[in-house]
Amino acid sequence: MENSAEMRTWLDDLALSHPLVIAGPCSAETEDQVLSIAKALKDTDVNYFRAGIWKPRTRPGNFEGVGALGLKWLQKVKAETGIKTATEVANKDHVKLALEHDIDLLWIGARSTVSPFIIQEIADELRGTDKIVLVKNPVNPDLSLWLGAIERLYTADIKKLGVIHRGFSTYEKTKYRNIPEWQLAIELQQKFPDLPLICDPSHITGKRDMIFDVSQTALDLNYDGLMIETHTDPDNAWSDAAQQVTPTALVQMMTDLRMRKETAAGEDYVNKLANLRTQIDVIDNQLIETLGKRMKVAKEIGALKKTKNVAVLQNNRWNEILGKMILEGEQRGLSEEFVLKMFKAIHQESINHQEKILKS
């Protein structure tokens, strides 16, 4: 991927005055539903109308999409509204049908990205296409797997490439449907700054009332665009109802989001500073979350000690941790004084939690 600048050409050619916007329903349900949503988005900043035609569901029995019939509905969308179209392809047969129906933008979903075999088959079917192809991050936080998919497509002479950050699955219960793991997208962005990066806040959050904040974070991190699921009657959508917004809400969101521009030197400085500060905010939130997890484990240790009538403070264990962390800190450019202060505070908080358990 040495010539990653080629990948950005398609985005620059659009000459947008705002971030790229891909919007539309999670699933194409009926022809009337697809066309009504598209017409509601006609005179907005939406650049591509998205609709899931084939829906890879985790378990059978759920709505799995209308299939190839929906591609004809997307053709009508473009004919009647002029908005270009987009859909997900999960295998080579999907690709063939999407190309036959002149779909403008194809994206590869998280479940497909995890399989190099599927990606290679899709790449072979797409070989040499001039369509835009976006790759969602794999289900698990694996940057090399994500990049590997892009490299396979690039090797197949597909130049209009980009990625979609839709968050990562986790067994832990969090406020997100799929945790963002922003640092992975930031690392990808730093490795390949010319690779267009789109955020999918709908799948990250799973809740429509969180979409705005995640979208703003993405724009502050210099993402190139947003993919937001939009439905005229989201509460009654056939799939992912909780994470879809109305066209009216989408328009208001596009108005309220702060768009970063890089024109004057002063603005360039402000934007870069805002980007770095957003990265700091992301890391700080991860620190707090990690510390919360640590204290939860400390409580479990306290409960275990209580059953055996064991003292809270274990000096040998504490000294072992401290020595190890000082060495780890040195390797990352952290002073011994800082590491000592930080871990003494963490250790004291752990002791406080354990003492509460013993006294209860």
C-alpha positions in Angstrom: 0.0 0.0 0.0 2.9 2.4 -0.8 0.7 4.5 -3.1 -2.0 5.1 -0.6 -2.5 8.6 -2.0 -4.2 7.0 -5.0 -7.0 5.8 -2.6 -7.9 9.3 -1.7 -8.3 10.5 -5.2 -11.9 9.4 -5.4 -12.7 11.4 -2.3 -11.0 14.5 -3.5 -12.8 14.2 -6.8 -16.1 14.6 -5.1 -15.0 18.1 -4.1 -17.2 18.1 -1.0 -17.7 21.1 1.2 -18.6 18.8 4.1 -17.7 15.3 5.3 -18.9 12.4 3.2 -22.4 11.3 4.3 -23.8 7.8 3.7 -27.3 7.4 5.0 -30.3 5.2 4.6 -32.1 2.3 6.4 -30.3 -0.6 8.0 -32.4 -2.9 5.8 -34.3 -2.4 2.6 -37.8 -3.6 3.7 -40.2 -2.7 0.9 -39.9 -0.6 -2.3 -42.2 2.1 -0.8 -40.1 2.2 2.4 -36.8 2.6 0.4 -38.1 5.3 -1.9 -39.8 7.3 0.8 -36.6 7.4 2.8 -34.6 8.3 -0.2 -36.9 11.1 -1.2 -36.7 12.5 2.4 -33.0 12.6 2.0 -32.9 14.0 -1.6 -32.2 17.7 -0.8 -29.8 17.1 2.1 -26.0 16.6 2.4 -26.4 12.9 1.9 -23.9 11.7 -0.8 -24.8 8.0 -0.9 -28.0 6.2 -0.1 -27.3 3.0 1.8 -29.6 0.0 2.3 -28.8 -3.5 3.5 -30.0 -6.0 0.9 -28.4 -9.1 2.4 -28.3 -9.0 6.2 -25.9 -11.4 7.8 -27.6 -12.1 11.2 -25.8 -13.7 14.1 -28.6 -16.3 14.6 -31.1 -17.7 12.0 -34.7 -16.8 12.2 -34.2 -13.0 12.1 -34.9 -10.9 9.1 -32.0 -11.6 6.7 -32.8 -9.1 3.9 -35.0 -9.0 0.8 -32.1 -10.2 -1.4 -31.4 -9.2 -5.0 -34.9 -7.7 -5.4 -33.8 -4.8 -3.3 -31.1 -3.9 -5.9 -33.9 -2.9 -8.3 -35.3 -0.6 -5.6 -31.8 1.0 -5.3 -31.8 1.6 -9.0 -35.1 3.4 -8.7 -33.6 5.5 -5.9 -30.9 6.8 -8.2 -33.3 7.3 -11.1 -35.9 9.2 -9.0 -33.6 11.2 -6.6 -30.2 11.3 -8.2 -28.6 10.1 -5.0 -25.9 7.5 -5.6 -26.4 4.1 -4.0 -24.5 1.8 -1.6 -25.0 -1.6 -0.2 -23.1 -4.4 1.7 -21.6 -7.4 -0.2 -20.7 -10.5 1.8 -19.5 -12.8 -1.0 -18.6 -12.9 -4.7 -22.2 -13.6 -5.8 -23.4 -10.4 -4.0 -20.6 -8.5 -5.8 -21.7 -9.8 -9.2 -25.3 -8.8 -8.7 -24.4 -5.4 -7.2 -22.2 -4.6 -10.2 -24.9 -5.7 -12.6 -27.3 -3.3 -11.0 -24.7 -0.5 -11.1 -24.5 0.1 -7.4 -22.0 3.0 -6.9 -20.5 2.1 -3.5 -20.0 -1.4 -2.0 -18.9 -2.1 1.5 -17.6 -5.3 3.1 -19.0 -6.0 6.5 -17.2 -6.8 9.8 -18.1 -10.5 9.6 -16.6 -10.8 6.1 -13.4 -8.9 6.9 -12.4 -11.6 9.4 -12.0 -14.1 6.7 -9.1 -13.7 4.2 -10.7 -16.4 2.0 -13.9 -14.4 1.7 -12.0 -11.2 1.1 -9.9 -12.8 -1.6 -13.0 -14.1 -3.4 -14.6 -10.6 -3.3 -11.4 -9.0 -4.4 -11.1 -11.4 -7.4 -14.7 -10.6 -8.4 -14.1 -6.8 -8.0 -10.8 -6.9 -9.8 -10.2 -3.6 -11.7 -13.6 -2.1 -10.8 -14.0 1.7 -10.7 -16.6 1.4 -7.9 -15.8 2.7 -4.5 -15.1 -0.2 -2.0 -15.1 0.4 1.7 -14.0 -2.2 4.3 -15.5 -2.3 7.8 -13.2 -3.2 10.6 -13.2 -6.9 11.6 -15.5 -8.0 14.5 -12.5 -8.3 16.8 -9.9 -5.5 17.4 -7.3 -6.8 15.0 -5.6 -4.1 13.0 -3.5 -6.4 10.8 -6.6 -8.3 9.7 -8.3 -5.0 8.7 -5.2 -3.8 6.8 -4.8 -7.3 5.2 -8.3 -6.9 3.7 -7.4 -3.5 2.2 -4.1 -4.9 0.8 -5.9 -7.8 -0.9 -8.3 -5.4 -2.6 -5.5 -3.0 -3.6 -3.6 -5.9 -5.1 -6.7 -6.6 -7.2 -6.2 -3.2 -8.8 -9.1 -1.6 -6.9 -8.0 2.0 -6.4 -11.2 3.6 -4.9 -10.7 2.2 -1.4 -11.5 3.3 2.1 -12.4 1.9 5.5 -15.4 2.1 7.9 -14.9 2.1 11.6 -17.9 0.4 13.2 -16.5 -0.6 16.5 -15.5 -4.0 18.0 -17.4 -6.7 19.7 -16.8 -7.4 23.4 -18.1 -9.8 26.0 -18.0 -6.9 28.5 -21.2 -4.9 29.1 -20.5 -1.3 28.1 -22.5 1.7 27.0 -21.6 0.9 23.4 -23.0 -1.8 21.2 -19.5 -2.2 19.8 -16.7 -0.5 21.7 -14.9 2.1 19.5 -11.3 1.2 20.4 -10.5 4.6 18.8 -6.8 4.0 19.2 -6.9 1.3 16.5 -8.5 3.6 14.0 -6.0 6.4 15.0 -3.1 4.0 14.4 -4.5 3.0 11.0 -5.0 6.7 10.2 -1.4 7.4 11.2 0.0 4.5 9.1 -2.1 5.5 6.0 -3.2 9.1 6.2 -4.4 9.0 2.6 -6.8 6.1 3.2 -10.4 7.6 3.5 -11.8 6.8 6.9 -15.5 6.7 7.6 -17.2 6.3 11.0 -20.3 4.2 11.5 -21.7 5.6 14.8 -24.9 3.7 14.4 -23.2 0.3 14.9 -20.7 1.7 17.5 -23.5 3.0 19.7 -26.5 0.9 19.0 -28.6 3.8 20.4 -29.7 6.8 18.4 -29.3 9.2 21.3 -25.5 8.5 21.4 -24.9 8.9 17.6 -24.2 12.7 17.7 -21.5 12.5 20.3 -19.7 9.7 18.6 -20.0 11.4 15.2 -18.4 14.6 16.7 -15.5 12.6 18.2 -14.9 11.1 14.8 -14.9 14.5 13.1 -12.6 15.8 15.7 -10.2 12.9 14.9 -10.3 14.0 11.2 -12.5 11.2 9.9 -13.6 11.9 6.3 -17.2 11.0 6.7 -20.1 9.3 8.5 -22.4 6.3 7.8 -25.6 6.8 9.7 -28.6 4.5 9.5 -31.7 6.5 8.7 -35.4 5.5 8.6 -38.7 7.4 8.4 -40.2 5.1 11.1 -37.2 3.8 13.0 -39.1 2.4 16.0 -40.8 0.0 13.6 -37.8 -0.9 11.5 -37.3 -4.6 10.7 -33.7 -4.6 12.0 -31.7 -2.5 14.4 -34.5 -0.2 15.2 -32.9 1.4 18.3 -29.9 2.8 16.3 -31.7 4.4 13.4 -32.6 8.1 13.2 -35.2 9.9 11.2 -34.2 12.1 8.2 -35.2 15.2 10.1 -32.9 14.2 13.0 -30.1 13.5 10.5 -30.4 16.9 8.9 -30.4 18.6 12.4 -27.3 16.5 13.3 -25.5 17.6 10.2 -26.3 21.2 11.1 -25.1 20.9 14.7 -21.9 18.9 14.1 -18.7 21.1 14.2 -17.0 20.6 10.9 -13.2 21.1 10.9 -11.7 23.1 8.0 -8.0 23.4 7.2 -7.6 26.7 5.3 -5.6 29.4 7.1 -2.5 28.6 9.0 -4.1 29.5 12.3 -7.1 27.3 11.7 -4.7 24.4 10.8 -3.1 24.8 14.2 -6.4 24.9 16.0 -7.6 21.8 14.1 -4.5 19.8 14.8 -4.6 20.8 18.4 -8.3 19.7 18.6 -7.4 16.4 17.0 -4.6 15.7 19.5 -6.8 16.8 22.5 -9.5 14.4 21.3 -6.9 11.6 21.2 -6.0 12.5 24.8 -9.7 12.4 25.7 -10.1 9.0 24.2 -7.0 7.7 26.1 -8.2 9.3 29.3 -11.6 7.6 29.1 -9.8 4.3 28.5 -7.6 4.9 31.6 -10.7 5.5 33.7 -12.4 2.4 32.3 -9.3 0.3 33.0 -8.9 1.6 36.5 -12.6 0.8 37.2 -11.9 -2.8 36.0 -8.9 -3.0 38.3 -10.8 -1.9 41.3 -13.5 -4.4 40.5 -10.9 -7.2 40.7 -9.5 -5.6 43.9 -12.9 -6.0 45.5 -13.0 -9.7 44.4 -9.6 -10.2 46.0 -10.9 -8.5 49.2 -13.9 -10.8 49.3 -11.6 -13.8 48.9 -9.3 -12.6 51.7 -12.3 -12.1 53.9 -13.3 -15.8 53.6 -9.8 -16.8 54.7 -9.2 -14.1 57.3 -6.2 -12.8 55.4 -4.7 -9.3 55.9 -5.3 -6.7 53.2 -1.8 -5.5 52.8 0.7 -8.0 51.2 4.1 -6.3 51.1 5.8 -8.9 49.0 3.2 -8.7 46.3 3.1 -4.9 46.4 6.9 -4.6 46.0 6.8 -7.1 43.1 4.2 -5.0 41.3 6.0 -1.8 41.9 9.4 -3.0 40.7 7.8 -4.5 37.5 5.9 -1.3 36.7 8.9 0.9 37.2 10.8 -1.1 34.6 7.8 -1.1 32.2 7.5 2.7 32.7 11.1 3.3 31.8 10.7 1.4 28.5 7.9 3.8 27.7 9.6 7.0 28.7 8.0 7.4 32.1 10.0 8.6 35.0 10.4 6.4 38.1 8.9 9.3 40.2 5.8 9.4 38.1 5.3 5.7 38.2 5.7 5.5 41.9 3.2 8.3 42.5 0.7 6.8 40.2 0.9 3.2 41.5 0.9 4.3 45.1 -2.4 6.1 44.5 -3.8 3.1 42.7 -2.6 0.8 45.4 -4.1 2.9 48.1 -7.5 3.0 46.3 -7.3 -0.8 46.0 -6.6 -1.1 49.8 -9.6 1.2 50.5 -11.9 -1.0 48.4 -10.6 -4.2 50.1 -11.0 -2.7 53.6 -14.6 -1.9 52.9 -15.2 -5.5 51.9 -13.5 -6.8 55.1 -15.5 -4.4 57.3 -18.8 -5.3 55.7 
